[in-house]
Amino acid sequence: MTESSLPARSGMTLPRLDVSRSPQDRFADFLQSRGMRDTRQRQTLLAAVFKQQHHFDADQLIEQLPRRGQQNYVSRPTVYRTLGEFVEAGLLKKFDLDGRCLYEHDYGYPEHDHLLCLECRRLFEFENDALKKLVGEIALQAQFQVQSQRLIVEGVCIDCRRNHRRERKRVDLI
């Protein structure tokens, strides 16, 4: 696996939250509030994004879309521009990881943090009420109003540690 690849969500799967409106309705309201049209390309991208259940970058999304000349084709510049609109609308969160812009669902998903394996580059999502409470207490002490939080803890996952031990045993046998 290359360092630039990032597999689907791993480890703990986060539950979807019940929301009163669909992502499509929320995005339509966002567009209307800005006097923008709800185009076929935007709808194609919205459907593709919410079909995903993992972190992705723009190139990974583009690979899943119809090619030039096919029905529902969306150009690369439109993908990048529309992903920005999804972030503005509160549907996605964007974050930088090793120089890559990654996206994950925001609307309909709980606040959460990540564990990043430095060997295989997998992201493991987790929620922790004690951590949320601690952040709240720290913010209160600092008279700070938290708008969002993003924690990425780096380390090595159990699969990579096991593989590393197996490799060391093989070397020791030589």
ROROTI-642854 format. One record per residue (C-alpha): residue in one letter; x, y, z; residue number from 1. Coordinates in Angstrom, 3 decimals, padded with zeros to 6 digits, always signed. Layout:
% ROROTI-642854
<residu A | east X | north Y | up Z | num NUM>;
...
//
This chain:
% ROROTI-642854
<residu M | east +000.000 | north +000.000 | up +000.000 | num 1>;
<residu T | east +001.405 | north +003.370 | up -000.934 | num 2>;
<residu E | east +001.621 | north +006.196 | up +001.522 | num 3>;
<residu S | east -000.760 | north +008.268 | up -000.569 | num 4>;
<residu S | east -003.512 | north +005.672 | up -000.453 | num 5>;
<residu L | east -005.988 | north +005.685 | up +002.361 | num 6>;
<residu P | east -008.306 | north +002.735 | up +002.854 | num 7>;
<residu A | east -011.913 | north +002.926 | up +003.916 | num 8>;
<residu R | east -012.902 | north +003.599 | up +007.497 | num 9>;
<residu S | east -011.450 | north +000.964 | up +009.728 | num 10>;
<residu G | east -011.964 | north -000.259 | up +013.207 | num 11>;
<residu M | east -014.929 | north +001.177 | up +015.031 | num 12>;
<residu T | east -017.828 | north +002.203 | up +012.816 | num 13>;
<residu L | east -019.668 | north +005.314 | up +013.890 | num 14>;
<residu P | east -023.438 | north +005.264 | up +013.995 | num 15>;
<residu R | east -025.375 | north +007.628 | up +011.754 | num 16>;
<residu L | east -027.377 | north +010.208 | up +013.641 | num 17>;
<residu D | east -031.054 | north +010.792 | up +013.049 | num 18>;
<residu V | east -031.446 | north +014.087 | up +011.224 | num 19>;
<residu S | east -034.646 | north +015.883 | up +010.327 | num 20>;
<residu R | east -033.670 | north +016.621 | up +006.727 | num 21>;
<residu S | east -031.830 | north +014.692 | up +004.047 | num 22>;
<residu P | east -028.415 | north +015.888 | up +002.830 | num 23>;
<residu Q | east -030.144 | north +016.733 | up -000.473 | num 24>;
<residu D | east -032.686 | north +018.981 | up +001.278 | num 25>;
<residu R | east -030.024 | north +020.653 | up +003.381 | num 26>;
<residu F | east -027.886 | north +021.325 | up +000.301 | num 27>;
<residu A | east -030.876 | north +022.632 | up -001.675 | num 28>;
<residu D | east -031.566 | north +025.110 | up +001.157 | num 29>;
<residu F | east -027.888 | north +026.135 | up +001.157 | num 30>;
<residu L | east -027.933 | north +026.755 | up -002.605 | num 31>;
<residu Q | east -031.196 | north +028.675 | up -002.449 | num 32>;
<residu S | east -029.896 | north +030.913 | up +000.354 | num 33>;
<residu R | east -026.999 | north +031.906 | up -001.906 | num 34>;
<residu G | east -029.016 | north +032.277 | up -005.095 | num 35>;
<residu M | east -027.301 | north +029.282 | up -006.702 | num 36>;
<residu R | east -028.905 | north +026.629 | up -008.906 | num 37>;
<residu D | east -029.236 | north +022.965 | up -007.964 | num 38>;
<residu T | east -027.603 | north +021.452 | up -011.072 | num 39>;
<residu R | east -027.397 | north +017.873 | up -012.304 | num 40>;
<residu Q | east -023.620 | north +017.867 | up -011.609 | num 41>;
<residu R | east -024.156 | north +018.919 | up -007.996 | num 42>;
<residu Q | east -026.793 | north +016.218 | up -007.534 | num 43>;
<residu T | east -024.504 | north +013.582 | up -009.096 | num 44>;
<residu L | east -021.701 | north +014.539 | up -006.720 | num 45>;
<residu L | east -023.970 | north +014.668 | up -003.689 | num 46>;
<residu A | east -025.234 | north +011.144 | up -004.418 | num 47>;
<residu A | east -021.670 | north +009.855 | up -004.925 | num 48>;
<residu V | east -020.391 | north +011.471 | up -001.727 | num 49>;
<residu F | east -023.172 | north +010.129 | up +000.470 | num 50>;
<residu K | east -022.829 | north +006.663 | up -001.031 | num 51>;
<residu Q | east -019.311 | north +006.617 | up +000.460 | num 52>;
<residu Q | east -018.817 | north +005.447 | up +004.010 | num 53>;
<residu H | east -015.172 | north +006.400 | up +004.395 | num 54>;
<residu H | east -012.684 | north +009.231 | up +004.174 | num 55>;
<residu F | east -011.830 | north +010.206 | up +000.611 | num 56>;
<residu D | east -009.958 | north +012.765 | up -001.427 | num 57>;
<residu A | east -011.112 | north +014.465 | up -004.614 | num 58>;
<residu D | east -009.151 | north +012.074 | up -006.846 | num 59>;
<residu Q | east -010.746 | north +009.018 | up -005.241 | num 60>;
<residu L | east -014.177 | north +010.545 | up -005.805 | num 61>;
<residu I | east -013.361 | north +011.405 | up -009.428 | num 62>;
<residu E | east -012.314 | north +007.783 | up -010.072 | num 63>;
<residu Q | east -015.826 | north +006.644 | up -009.099 | num 64>;
<residu L | east -017.636 | north +009.111 | up -011.356 | num 65>;
<residu P | east -018.616 | north +008.626 | up -015.008 | num 66>;
<residu R | east -015.863 | north +009.401 | up -017.532 | num 67>;
<residu R | east -015.923 | north +012.205 | up -020.110 | num 68>;
<residu G | east -018.527 | north +011.417 | up -022.745 | num 69>;
<residu Q | east -020.608 | north +009.282 | up -020.375 | num 70>;
<residu Q | east -023.927 | north +010.318 | up -018.895 | num 71>;
<residu N | east -023.615 | north +012.350 | up -015.646 | num 72>;
<residu Y | east -019.958 | north +013.269 | up -016.309 | num 73>;
<residu V | east -018.633 | north +015.936 | up -013.919 | num 74>;
<residu S | east -015.426 | north +017.826 | up -014.692 | num 75>;
<residu R | east -012.510 | north +017.918 | up -012.254 | num 76>;
<residu P | east -012.862 | north +021.684 | up -011.549 | num 77>;
<residu T | east -016.570 | north +021.186 | up -010.799 | num 78>;
<residu V | east -015.727 | north +018.374 | up -008.373 | num 79>;
<residu Y | east -013.274 | north +020.564 | up -006.443 | num 80>;
<residu R | east -015.617 | north +023.585 | up -006.418 | num 81>;
<residu T | east -018.618 | north +021.487 | up -005.329 | num 82>;
<residu L | east -016.686 | north +019.730 | up -002.557 | num 83>;
<residu G | east -015.975 | north +023.214 | up -001.187 | num 84>;
<residu E | east -019.691 | north +023.978 | up -001.349 | num 85>;
<residu F | east -020.465 | north +020.760 | up +000.558 | num 86>;
<residu V | east -018.021 | north +021.855 | up +003.271 | num 87>;
<residu E | east -019.615 | north +025.334 | up +003.428 | num 88>;
<residu A | east -023.070 | north +023.743 | up +003.648 | num 89>;
<residu G | east -021.981 | north +021.643 | up +006.648 | num 90>;
<residu L | east -022.302 | north +018.338 | up +004.803 | num 91>;
<residu L | east -018.593 | north +017.468 | up +004.796 | num 92>;
<residu K | east -015.523 | north +018.232 | up +006.860 | num 93>;
<residu K | east -012.208 | north +018.789 | up +005.133 | num 94>;
<residu F | east -008.870 | north +018.144 | up +006.763 | num 95>;
<residu D | east -005.243 | north +017.929 | up +005.752 | num 96>;
<residu L | east -003.390 | north +014.698 | up +006.374 | num 97>;
<residu D | east +000.186 | north +014.457 | up +005.174 | num 98>;
<residu G | east -000.402 | north +017.099 | up +002.517 | num 99>;
<residu R | east -003.616 | north +015.509 | up +001.224 | num 100>;
<residu C | east -007.025 | north +017.128 | up +001.570 | num 101>;
<residu L | east -009.389 | north +014.496 | up +002.887 | num 102>;
<residu Y | east -013.127 | north +014.720 | up +003.290 | num 103>;
<residu E | east -015.470 | north +012.949 | up +005.655 | num 104>;
<residu H | east -019.181 | north +013.186 | up +006.359 | num 105>;
<residu D | east -020.195 | north +015.834 | up +008.829 | num 106>;
<residu Y | east -023.972 | north +016.049 | up +008.491 | num 107>;
<residu G | east -025.668 | north +013.105 | up +010.144 | num 108>;
<residu Y | east -022.522 | north +011.799 | up +011.851 | num 109>;
<residu P | east -021.359 | north +012.359 | up +015.432 | num 110>;
<residu E | east -018.334 | north +014.437 | up +016.405 | num 111>;
<residu H | east -015.429 | north +012.038 | up +016.550 | num 112>;
<residu D | east -011.660 | north +011.778 | up +016.516 | num 113>;
<residu H | east -009.140 | north +009.572 | up +014.740 | num 114>;
<residu L | east -006.284 | north +007.164 | up +015.296 | num 115>;
<residu L | east -003.835 | north +007.118 | up +012.357 | num 116>;
<residu C | east -001.598 | north +004.105 | up +011.808 | num 117>;
<residu L | east +001.788 | north +005.379 | up +010.666 | num 118>;
<residu E | east +002.559 | north +002.049 | up +008.962 | num 119>;
<residu C | east -000.524 | north +001.233 | up +006.865 | num 120>;
<residu R | east -002.041 | north +004.780 | up +006.910 | num 121>;
<residu R | east -005.487 | north +003.536 | up +008.013 | num 122>;
<residu L | east -007.703 | north +005.907 | up +009.955 | num 123>;
<residu F | east -009.664 | north +004.485 | up +012.864 | num 124>;
<residu E | east -012.569 | north +006.628 | up +014.072 | num 125>;
<residu F | east -013.652 | north +006.779 | up +017.675 | num 126>;
<residu E | east -015.970 | north +008.659 | up +019.987 | num 127>;
<residu N | east -015.146 | north +009.183 | up +023.626 | num 128>;
<residu D | east -017.442 | north +010.986 | up +026.050 | num 129>;
<residu A | east -014.668 | north +011.474 | up +028.622 | num 130>;
<residu L | east -012.522 | north +013.212 | up +026.000 | num 131>;
<residu K | east -015.426 | north +015.467 | up +024.970 | num 132>;
<residu K | east -016.004 | north +016.363 | up +028.618 | num 133>;
<residu L | east -012.303 | north +017.103 | up +029.155 | num 134>;
<residu V | east -012.196 | north +019.407 | up +026.112 | num 135>;
<residu G | east -015.302 | north +021.171 | up +027.418 | num 136>;
<residu E | east -013.721 | north +021.666 | up +030.839 | num 137>;
<residu I | east -010.481 | north +023.004 | up +029.354 | num 138>;
<residu A | east -012.414 | north +025.379 | up +027.104 | num 139>;
<residu L | east -014.482 | north +026.597 | up +030.058 | num 140>;
<residu Q | east -011.346 | north +027.296 | up +032.100 | num 141>;
<residu A | east -009.862 | north +029.240 | up +029.178 | num 142>;
<residu Q | east -013.177 | north +031.001 | up +028.520 | num 143>;
<residu F | east -013.032 | north +029.573 | up +025.021 | num 144>;
<residu Q | east -016.024 | north +028.695 | up +022.861 | num 145>;
<residu V | east -015.355 | north +025.420 | up +021.017 | num 146>;
<residu Q | east -016.728 | north +025.318 | up +017.475 | num 147>;
<residu S | east -015.292 | north +021.958 | up +016.524 | num 148>;
<residu Q | east -012.487 | north +019.664 | up +017.486 | num 149>;
<residu R | east -010.226 | north +017.399 | up +015.492 | num 150>;
<residu L | east -007.807 | north +015.058 | up +017.178 | num 151>;
<residu I | east -005.582 | north +012.691 | up +015.222 | num 152>;
<residu V | east -003.551 | north +010.350 | up +017.396 | num 153>;
<residu E | east -000.639 | north +008.761 | up +015.533 | num 154>;
<residu G | east +000.676 | north +005.302 | up +016.288 | num 155>;
<residu V | east +000.822 | north +001.749 | up +014.949 | num 156>;
<residu C | east -002.237 | north -000.496 | up +014.695 | num 157>;
<residu I | east -002.345 | north -004.045 | up +015.997 | num 158>;
<residu D | east -002.205 | north -005.602 | up +012.508 | num 159>;
<residu C | east +000.983 | north -003.740 | up +011.641 | num 160>;
<residu R | east +002.550 | north -004.582 | up +015.014 | num 161>;
<residu R | east +001.761 | north -008.276 | up +014.450 | num 162>;
<residu N | east +003.217 | north -008.171 | up +010.931 | num 163>;
<residu H | east +006.339 | north -006.447 | up +012.251 | num 164>;
<residu R | east +006.789 | north -009.162 | up +014.931 | num 165>;
<residu R | east +006.427 | north -011.909 | up +012.293 | num 166>;
<residu E | east +009.046 | north -010.233 | up +010.105 | num 167>;
<residu R | east +011.448 | north -009.923 | up +013.052 | num 168>;
<residu K | east +010.984 | north -013.628 | up +013.894 | num 169>;
<residu R | east +011.806 | north -014.587 | up +010.298 | num 170>;
<residu V | east +014.966 | north -012.452 | up +010.396 | num 171>;
<residu D | east +015.972 | north -014.026 | up +013.737 | num 172>;
<residu L | east +015.674 | north -017.518 | up +012.203 | num 173>;
<residu I | east +018.144 | north -016.697 | up +009.402 | num 174>;
//
